[in-house]
Amino acid sequence: MKIRKLIIPVLLMGFTFSLLLSPNPATPEKKQEEKAQKSKIVIIPQEIKTVFEEGMATRQARPDIPFSVLEHFCFPAGDYLHTTIIFKAKNADIGFKSTSPASKSPEKKQEETLTAFETEDAKLQAIFPIYLQFTKLEDNEPGSLVREARVLVNLQEDSISYKPDKEEIYSIGVPLLPGNYLVSMCLATPDLKKFGTQYYEFSLPTAASVTESLETTPIFFVKKIENLDTPEREPLAHKGFFTYSILKIEPNFEKVYSSGEYLELLIYIFGAQPSENSKFNLEVNYEVLKGEEKVILFAPGIYDSPLINQPLPLEKTVLVKSGTTETKEKRNIEPGKYTLSMTITDKISGKSVSKSINFEVK
């Protein structure tokens, strides 16, 4: 089955922009000056750093505000990798409250809060800080501190559509150098009287890790890609999407599709070798499996860039017999659980890698 390349000019522009946005190497003197300046700024309060340190060795989370880290995404940004941490939290746990002014009487305040939940145009708001501490992992043990970040989240919901038990997915992106990391993460109330922590280990491809074979960014499906007016230069939290340079990317976190829809991938391939004219020659063979059965076999995709944005139709080719006549028809695949398997080959260096991701059709 032939595959159709999805050509989105903004993707290439975003990739180019990401290279321009990477931090410039600093002189040792400038690094020392920047370090001295940063040492005067408290990014993570000491009480939270203490809890991070206490739970780091065993990765023991603090559940006062429950949340969970799901996965990470990464894309190149010059010498750095723009790394996005994906986590989820329940609405009720992050403290949505009525935006109406607080009253002096507790009874009146409770009455106004109940009214706000019942009024169609009333707004609910959740304001809370998120703290991130990135530590290098050395032989699976926490090593040197690499980066700290604080993000203040300000969310609003219509009270009529608010669902306290609904779990929402969020993202925060920061630039990091290649390597192995442990991120200590905290969701807190603004007064720090209540907070929860989690730990998450992840690896970012290094030059050594792609010596013998290729490697890719984590595999995920895309729902939508849009263009931002300007790139984000500071860590920000987003609900339901993440950003990369001037791109706003909404993944299909559930990996669930309806019959007749397309799968869409956005991946970057590390370790590929360009030709003398700086062109790449990459071949990707895609197939959809149901268990061990090959349901869809696509024609190979050929790419001249390591950044690939590829839609794949969920259609299979069937042979239809009518008397002595045989014809081929395209039909949507049936509901069920499937696996997209891909083999990526660099035709210049000969290196390859195989990847897969599960999904479901309902």
C-alpha positions, 0 to 999 in steps of 0.5 A: 500500500502506498503511503502519502507524505504529509508536507507541512512547511512549518515543520521544517521551519520549526526544526530550523528555528530550534537550531537557532534557539539553542544556547550559545557556548559560553566562556568559562568566565561567563559560566562562572558569572552566570552560576554566581548569579543563579546561586542567588535565586531560590528556584525550589524552596528548601522544604521541597528540596529536602523532600526530594533528597529524602525520596530520591534514593528509593524514588519514594513519591509523596502522595499529598497531591496525587499525580503521575509522570507518564512519558517524555518526548524530545526533539533536537535543538542545536546541541541540546534536546528540547525535552517534554515531561508528560504527566496527568492529574485529577481535577479535584486534586489540583484545587479548582475553586470558584473565582467569585470573591471570598466572603467574610462568613464561612457559611456565605462562602460555602453558599457562593461556592455551591452557586458557582458550581450550579451557574452555567457561566461561572468560572473555576480556577486552579493556581499552583506551582510545579517544581522540577529538579533534573539530576544526572544518573550515574550507574543508576544513582543520582549524581550532579544537579543539572537544572531546576525549574519553577512553573506557575500554572493558572487554569480556568474551567467553566463550572457547568462542564467541570468534572472533578474526577477527570484526569487531564494530561499536561506537559512541561518542556525544558532544554537538556543535554544528551544523557541519563536523567532523574527528574524530581517533580512536585505539584504544590499549593501556592502556600506550600502547605500541601504538595506531592512529589514523583520521580521519573527516569529517562534517557536522551540519545547521546553520540555514543548511543548511535554509533552502531545503530540508529535511534529515534525520539520516543514514538507517539501519534499526532492529533494536530500540529499548529504554528505558534506566533513565537517560540517559547523561551521559558518552561511553561505548562500546557494542558493536552499539548506540548510545544517545540520551537514554533510548533504546537503539537497535540499527541493522541495520548489515548492511542485510540482511533475510529475506523477510517482515520489516519495514524500520524507520526512525528519522529526525529532519527538520530545517527543518520549520516548525510551525503556530501550535499547534506542530504539524507537517504532514509527508508522506513518500512511500516506495517500494521500487525494484529498479533502475528498477522500482517494486516497492512503492509505499506510501500517503503517511505523514502526521506531526505531529512531525519525529521519525519512527519508521516500519516498512514491510512488505516486501510487494508487491501483485500482480494474480492472474487466474483466468478472468475474475476478478481479485484482489489479493494481498499477497506477500513480495518476492523475494530481491535488492538493493533501494533504499528511496526517500523524498520528504519534504515539509513541507506548511506551508513547501513545502520538501522533500528526497529520500533513499534507502538500499539494502538486501538481501533473502535 
